[in-house]
């Protein structure tokens, strides 16, 4: 661990002042681990190596923005359909709020549409985002785009939102 607490604290104060105390702690852990470790962890998951699920759970707890961005770059650049699906699965499991803006892209990609809807589901379920006109629009896209193949998933999400009285 080459970083010192004062360096990380300074970085948070300069660049990430808006973070909650928990998110500041997650940022500090991510800084200690380093971007290379995070990228290697994403690659490990994509390759489905032994205990890949432990790696996914670690990234989920960390809520790494860098892992989210790196997985999204894999989705965008890989020619392998399975790698693309696993990249979106990682994005879903991390549920970083920034991934909301990729959901429509995922929903328009037949290869990952189901996991793309899962991204929206996790963002709402884990209360990373609020219900909005955008989330309602995304649910409608999922419902209409794939001839009802995602209807059960959409209805599940809508039911959850109704139970929370947010829809």
TASUL-V609395 format. One record per pair of residues at least 24 apart in sequence whose C-alpha atoms are under 6 Angstrom apart, sorted by the first residue. I is the first residue (numbers start at 1). J is the second residue. D is the distance in Angstrom with one decimal. If there is no record, write none. Layout:
# TASUL-V609395
i = [I;I]
j = [J;J]
d = [D;D]
This chain:
# TASUL-V609395
i = [1;26;38;46;46;60;60;63;85;92;95;97]
j = [32;62;67;83;86;93;94;94;112;119;123;128]
d = [5.9;5.7;5.9;5.9;5.8;5.8;4.3;5.3;5.5;4.2;5.4;5.7]
